[in-house]
Amino acid sequence: MRNPNHPRPTTGQHRQSVLGRSGVLHVLSTEHRQGLALAERLARFARAGNDDDLAQAVAMVQAFNREEMEAHLQHEEQTIFAPLLRRRQYVDLCIQLGKEHGLLRSLVERMTSGDIRWHLAEFAQLLKNHTLLEEEWLFPVIQSTLTDDELRAVLDFSPLSVRDPSPAVSPQRQGLVTADNWLSVVAQHHSATGESGASIVLFPRYQPELSMSLAEHLGLVFFDLRKDYLQQFGVAADRTSLTALDPQLREWAAQSGLVCHNIEALLCVKTEQQRREWLRDFLAQDWPNPVLVPISVFQGDVPEEHPRVCDLELFRLPYLPVRQAGTTTVRYDIE
């Protein structure tokens, strides 16, 4: 039933909203059809192709990534996942789809080494399953949930170009970060802060395996806030306040230094002002041991040019294997 306190939209407003939703789904559906057609073709090459066929298939994947897929993934991550992550009920879905985005990118990067036929088959299967999963679960959410302003952002999106593996980087950033030396760069930042207190590491995308690698490299404990703390509260987890988190975080930090992963699972249900205030206060506090917090979604809420913020946003990072790609299609299988 319509809320009587909400004004009824005019015919023109309603038509514009409907067209916005249909326009978004039309754009995404067109890109999905192209991806599904490619997946079927790649699967045939992987099953029965000769060496020349496999080489052609690899070239097709690289062209698809360069010309279509990376822009499509950025489109979804920045204009669809980002607003949905602010709605608690869609966090699991967005994290699952985001992990599959990472695996698609990883398979593209590994396509020219190792067992090419296996990589092609895995890429084709994951691309197909991922696309169908989005159409079954994500499209209805877009249809029912995104506001008109959020829909306009989807339609107006302009992706970054696919970056060269060794891009030129501004010296004001954290230095030239590559898939091989990013851990050293974060370690240097960690050392510069005296290996104590709070730090935030800005990642360009959600990759749990990198947070785990970071903890291991720095000799810190990997702590998954969502799995190891929030999960016990069930549906009431979104009512956990950020101020109530501080003493708990301090208790963990008293035992050892830690990388606190998935803090954004709690930030996503807070207002922008609450997120900004907590992140600012977190960096200002004294902690008994170092506490590093990875941030990928709410980077705009992190204090700018802060000496305790290590920004990897513009850099190419590795895609470390989390599991076999064929096992990633279980819905809401979140680690």
N, C-alpha and C positions, 0 to 999 in steps of 0.2 A: 504494500500500500504506500502511496506517495506521502511523504511528510508534508503536512499542510503548511509548515513554516518555510518550506523550500518553494520558490517561485516555479511555476510550470514553464518549461522552455517554450519559446515561440516556435512556429513551424519552421522558420528559417534556421534557428539554433539547433533544433532537433535534426533537421536535414544535414546541416554541416557536421554534427557529431556522428551521424550514421555514415556519412561519406568518409569522414576521417578514419573511422574504424575499418570500413571496407577497403579504403585505400591502403592502410597499413597491411592488412591481411593479404591484399592483392600483391603488393610488392614482395612480401615475405614468401607467399605461395609460389610466385614466379621463380624466385631464387631457389626455393626448395625443389621445384620440379626439375630445374637444371641440375641440381645436385644429385637427385635420385637417378636421373638418366645417366649421369657420369658414373655413379656407383654401380649400376648394372653393367655398364660397359667395362669398367675396371675389373669387376668380378669375373667376367668372361675371359679377359686377358690373363688374370691370375690363375684361372682353372686350366686353360689350354693354350696360352700364348707361348710362342718361341722367344728367343732372346731379343729379336728385333721388336716383337710385339711388346715385350716388357719395357724396353727402352722407350718406345712410343708412349706407353701408359705412364711411365714416370714423368715424361715431358708434359703429358696432359695434366697430371696432378699438380706439377709445379706451376703451369700456366693457370690452372683453376684457382690455386691458392693466391697467386699474384694478382689475378684480374677479378676474382669474385669472392672466394671464401673468406680471406682475411677481412675484407671490408664488411662482409655479412656478419662475421663473428663480432667485430667491433660494434657494428650497428646494434646487435642484440644486447651485448654486454653494457653499452653505455646508455642506451635509450630505453631498454625494456627491463633488463635485469636490475639496473640501478634503482629505478622507482619501485620495482616489485620487492626488492630487498628491504625497503622501508615498511613493508607489510608483513608482519611476522609469519602469517600462514603460508607465504610463498618462499621463505628462505631455503627450505630443503630442496625445492624444485630448482631454484636458481643455482644453488651450489652444485647440484648434480649436473645440470646442463653446463655450468661453467667448467667443471672437471672434464667433461667430455670435449668441450672446446679445446682445453689444454692437450688432451690426448690426440685430437685431430691435428693440431699444430705439431705435436711431437712426431707423429707418424710422417708428416710431410718432411720434416727436417732429417729423418732417418731413412728416407726413401731410397737414397742412392748408396747406402751401405748395408752390409749384411745380406740377409735373405730377402731380396727384392720382391720375389713372388709372395712371400709371407706378408711383407709390409703392405703390398697392394691389396691383398685379400682382407687384411685387418682394417685398412683404411676404408675400403669399399663397404664392408659390413658395418663399421662404426658410423660412417656417414649416413648410410641408409637407416639404421636403427635410431640414430640421434635425430634425424630429420622427422621420422615418423613419431618419435616421442614428443618433439616440440609441437607437431600438428595436433596430437591427441590431447596434450596437457597445457602447453603454453598458449596456443591460439585461443582457446576458450577464456583463458585468464585475461588476455589482451582485450578480447571482446567485451568482457564484463567489468573490468577493473580499472584500466587506465583512464585518467581524466582527459578532457579535451586538450589541455595544455601539454600533457604527456604525449598524447597522440601527435600533436603538432611537432614536438621534439623528435619523434620517430621519423616523421615524414621529411623534416628539414635536416636530417643528419648528414654530415659530410665526413667520411672516414679519413683517418691518417693513411698515408701511403704505406705499402708494405716496406718495412725498413730493411736496409742492407745489413748483412750480418755484422759488419764492422763500421757503424755510422760515425760520422764526425760529431763530436760531442762538445758542448760548450765547457770551457775550463771552470766555469762557475759551479758546474754540477760536481758529482762525486768522482770525476775522472772517467777515463774510458773503461766502461764495464762491459765485459763479454761473458759468454757462457762459461768460460774457463776461469775468469778471475773475479767474478762478482763476490764470492765469499771473502776473498782477500780485501776487497774494497770495504765491505761491511766490517770486517775485522779491524781494519785501520780506523774506521769511524769509532768502533767500540773502544779501541785503545786510546783514541784522542779524547774520549769522554772520561778517561780514568778507569775504565772497566767497572764502573759503578753507576748507580742511579738509573733513571729511566731513559729509554731511547725508543723512537718510532722508526721503523723501516718501511718505506713506501714501495710497494710492489706494483708493477703495471697490471697484474691480473691475479686472481685467486689461485694459488698453487700450494696446497698443504705440504707437498713433498719438499719444497724449497725451505719452508719454515722448519721442517724437521732437520734438513741438512744444515741449516744455519745453527740450530741448537747444538747439534753434534760437533760442528766445526769450532764453535766458541766454548765448548765444554759446559753448556747450560742445559737445564732440564726442559724438555718440551712439554708444555702443558696446554691441553686443548680445553679452553674455557667452556665451550659448548658441550662437549662430550663428558668431561670430567667434573663439571660443576652445574651448569644450567639444566642438564638432562634430568637431574633428580627432582626438579620442580615441575616437570611435565608442562602442561598448558599454562601454568602460572609463572613460567620462567620470564615472560615478558614484563611481569610486574616487579622483577628484581631491579632495585634502583642502582644507579651508578655509584652513589655515595656509599651504599651498603656493600658494594664490591670492594672498595678500597681496603678496609680492614682485613678482608679475606685474602686479597692480593698481597697485602703486607705479611700476613701469616705464612703464605707460601714462599714469599721472597726471603723470609727470615731463615728458611731451611736451606735454600740454595738459589743461585741465580737462575733465571728462567726466561724462555721465549713463550709468551702468552699468546697462543694461537686462537683464532676465532673470537676475538673480542668484538668483532663486528656483528656477531650473532646477537649481542646485547645492544650494541649501538644502534642497530637497525630499527629498534622499536622505541627509540628516544627522539626527541625533537632536535632540530639542527642546533639550537642554542645549548641544549643539554650536552650534546656531543662535543661541541666546541669548548664548552667550559670544562668538561671532564678531561679532554685531551690536553688542554692547557695546564690544568692543575696536576695532571699525571706527570707531565714533564718537569714541573716545578718542585715536586716533592722529593725529599730524601728517602731512599730505599735502602734496606739493610744489605741487599745484594743487587746486581744488575737485573733489570726487568726490560726486555725488549718486546715490543708489540708490533707485529706486522699489520699494515693497513693497505687495503687495495681499493675498497669501494668508497670510503668516506675521506678521501685524501683532501678534498676541499675544506674539511673541517679542522685539519691539522694546522697548527701555527706555522706561518710562512717564515722561511729563512731562519729557522730555529737551529742552534748548534747541535741539538740532540735529535735532529731528524735527518736520517740518511735516505736520500731520494734516489730510487732506482727507476723512476717512472719512464724515463726516455730511453732506457737501455734494453738491449736484447738479453733475455735470460734463458737458461736451459730448460728443457722439458724432461724432467727425470721420470723414469717409469714408475708408476704407482702399482700397476697390476696389468695383466694381459688385457689388451683393448677389448677382446671379445666378452669380457666379464663386466663391462661397465654399463650395461643396459638395464640393470635391475633398478627399478624406480626407487628414488630416495635412499639409495645405498650410500650413505654418507659416512666417511671415516672421520 
